[in-house]
Amino acid sequence: MVVGKLVDGSADVLAAVLLDAAGSVLASSDEDSDRSRELADLARRLVESADLASAEPVEQIEVQVAGGATFAVRGPRHILACVTRRAALPALVLYDLRHALAELERSA
């Protein structure tokens, strides 16, 4: 699945979650359902907060903090988000997320 490929394909991606447009968890790299729901809730709130700060719906988000980063991309039917190590290259992570989301949207 998409989230497994993201985590397995990068040493910098620590966790990933896929949500539907309503914000429900479709897939998570974490097998713990409570942690998956928590990550999904945080991703959903991140997207909602970014939308409040913008005149248009936000398509991609990058948040950097001292210990790492969070990235999210949104398509018409899905939100794909991940948490990375600080050393992750933002352009590469966003490219991977957009590419994975585009593949998912095409297959849906």
C-alpha positions as CSV (number, residue, x, y, z in Angstrom):
1,M,0.0,0.0,0.0
2,V,1.0,3.6,-0.4
3,V,2.0,4.3,3.2
4,G,4.1,1.2,3.4
5,K,6.0,2.2,0.3
6,L,6.7,5.7,1.7
7,V,8.1,4.4,5.0
8,D,10.0,1.5,3.4
9,G,11.3,3.6,0.6
10,S,12.9,6.3,2.7
11,A,15.2,6.2,5.8
12,D,13.8,9.6,6.7
13,V,10.1,8.9,6.7
14,L,9.1,7.6,10.2
15,A,5.4,7.3,9.8
16,A,2.7,7.9,7.2
17,V,-1.1,7.9,7.1
18,L,-3.7,8.0,4.3
19,L,-7.1,9.6,5.0
20,D,-10.2,9.9,2.9
21,A,-11.6,13.4,2.1
22,A,-13.7,13.3,5.2
23,G,-10.6,12.6,7.4
24,S,-11.2,8.9,8.1
25,V,-8.1,6.6,8.3
26,L,-7.7,4.4,5.2
27,A,-4.2,3.2,5.9
28,S,-1.4,3.8,8.3
29,S,2.2,2.6,8.6
30,D,1.7,2.1,12.3
31,E,0.0,-1.2,13.3
32,D,-1.2,0.3,16.6
33,S,-4.8,1.5,15.9
34,D,-4.7,4.1,18.6
35,R,-1.5,5.7,17.3
36,S,-2.9,5.5,13.7
37,R,-6.0,7.4,14.8
38,E,-3.9,9.9,16.6
39,L,-1.7,10.5,13.6
40,A,-4.8,10.8,11.4
41,D,-6.4,13.3,13.7
42,L,-3.2,15.4,13.8
43,A,-3.0,15.3,10.0
44,R,-6.6,16.2,9.6
45,R,-6.2,19.2,12.1
46,L,-3.1,20.3,10.3
47,V,-4.9,20.5,6.9
48,E,-7.9,22.2,8.5
49,S,-5.6,24.8,10.2
50,A,-3.8,25.4,7.0
51,D,-7.1,26.0,5.2
52,L,-8.1,28.5,7.8
53,A,-5.0,30.5,7.1
54,S,-5.4,30.5,3.3
55,A,-8.0,31.9,0.8
56,E,-7.8,28.6,-1.2
57,P,-7.8,25.0,0.0
58,V,-4.2,24.1,0.7
59,E,-2.7,21.3,-1.5
60,Q,0.6,20.7,0.3
61,I,1.9,21.5,3.7
62,E,5.4,21.4,5.3
63,V,6.0,22.0,9.0
64,Q,9.5,22.0,10.3
65,V,10.4,21.7,14.0
66,A,13.7,21.1,15.8
67,G,13.4,17.3,15.9
68,G,11.8,16.6,12.5
69,A,9.1,17.6,10.0
70,T,5.5,16.8,9.0
71,F,4.4,16.9,5.4
72,A,0.9,16.5,3.9
73,V,-0.6,16.6,0.4
74,R,-4.2,16.6,-0.6
75,G,-6.1,15.5,-3.6
76,P,-9.8,15.4,-4.4
77,R,-10.4,12.2,-2.5
78,H,-7.4,11.7,-0.2
79,I,-4.9,13.3,2.2
80,L,-1.5,11.7,2.5
81,A,0.7,12.8,5.4
82,C,4.0,11.7,6.9
83,V,6.4,12.5,9.7
84,T,10.1,12.6,8.9
85,R,13.5,13.0,10.5
86,R,14.9,16.5,10.5
87,A,17.4,15.6,7.8
88,A,14.7,14.8,5.2
89,L,14.9,16.8,2.0
90,P,11.6,18.6,1.8
91,A,11.5,18.7,-2.0
92,L,12.0,15.0,-2.2
93,V,9.5,14.2,0.5
94,L,6.8,16.4,-1.2
95,Y,7.6,14.8,-4.6
96,D,7.2,11.3,-3.2
97,L,3.9,12.3,-1.5
98,R,2.5,13.9,-4.6
99,H,3.6,11.0,-6.8
100,A,2.0,8.4,-4.4
101,L,-1.2,10.4,-4.2
102,A,-1.4,10.8,-8.0
103,E,-1.0,7.1,-8.4
104,L,-3.7,6.5,-5.8
105,E,-6.1,9.0,-7.4
106,R,-5.6,7.4,-10.8
107,S,-6.3,3.9,-9.5
108,A,-9.4,5.0,-7.6
